[in-house]
Amino acid sequence: MNNYIFTSESVSDGHPDKVADQISDALVDAGLK
């Protein structure tokens, strides 16, 4: 969870919605595998 929080904060300067979605999707995929 720490990585998710850190990355979500770091992308807030750019396009938070799209990037956050991609990050969360990648994390979900990684967690399921």
NORHU-V853696 format. One record per helix or strand. SS is the DSSP state (@ for helix, = for strand). FROM is the first residue (numbers start at 1). TO is the last residue. If there is no record, write none. Layout:
# NORHU-V853696
SS_FROM_TO ; SS_FROM_TO
This chain:
# NORHU-V853696
@_2_13 ; @_16_32
